[in-house]
Amino acid sequence: MPELPEVETIKRELRPLLVGRTIVGASVGWEGCVDRPSLEEFGEQIAGRRIEEVGRRGKFLVFTLSGGLTLLVHLRMTGSLLVKEASTPWEPHTRLCLGLDDGQELRFVNVRKFGRLYLVADAEEVLGGLGPEPLDEDFRVEDFCALFESRRGMIKPLLLDQHFIAGLGNIYADEALFQARLHPQRKADTLTSDELCRLHESIRDVLRAGIKDQGTTVSDYVRPDGSKGTHQYSLLVSGRAGEACRRCGATIERLVVGGRGTYICPRCQETPSRSGQRGTAAGVRR
Ligand SMILES: [Zn+2]
């Protein structure tokens, strides 16, 4: 699934292609991809709008349109956005195309049909529940620590919860936990302030590294021109079960945590049975 670095890459690459363009119309390949409004209203309302800005919030692409409407796109499992000449044939699994005034099309391709488009006057009706942006300049370590107050669950599912913090998915959560040397099954209320500082830093590090490499292509993520990211060559644990840890040489293991395949180094990331009691005494987290 595209995560923050992949969506950020798509945003950065779409921006010069789309800002200033006018949408001339929508062609639909599969009507279920439009969450709201109705398909008919979507087509009527989007035609003639100028794309004023392309942004990102969490894993959503945010297209600010003229006349006060916002188009939000969530790519979910297998979605991609391509910009192609309108005269070229649609790619397989193309669910929706927006024709542009320069003869190109913005194409939403989605094999597994989980991705959705939302055309709304108030973007907050879709984005309002999202947690903070981990790469915001003002997302300080104190803000990160505050999120953990009164949280008791395991850390990894918490990091994947978009209401808790926006943009992390399975790959970068595993990488961040490895870099912070934290076991994904550690309980949130056992983390010391040092550990939370490490995690805050490592989340930001792995996301920035992913953006620098134009994202991670392990299955079907592609950039708007159809090319792949390169961060898959720099992953330290994700997808590396059976291979040697690049830090200590131990064998990377795959676990299931909160229903998700999870990769750890059993030596670098101490198991909760040995470290989980840490921080349970009052006053450890300062
Ligand atoms: Zn290791």
Residues whose N, C-alpha, C, O or C-beta is under 5 A from the ligand:
A	BS01	ZN	C245 R247 C248 G249 A250 C265 R267 C268
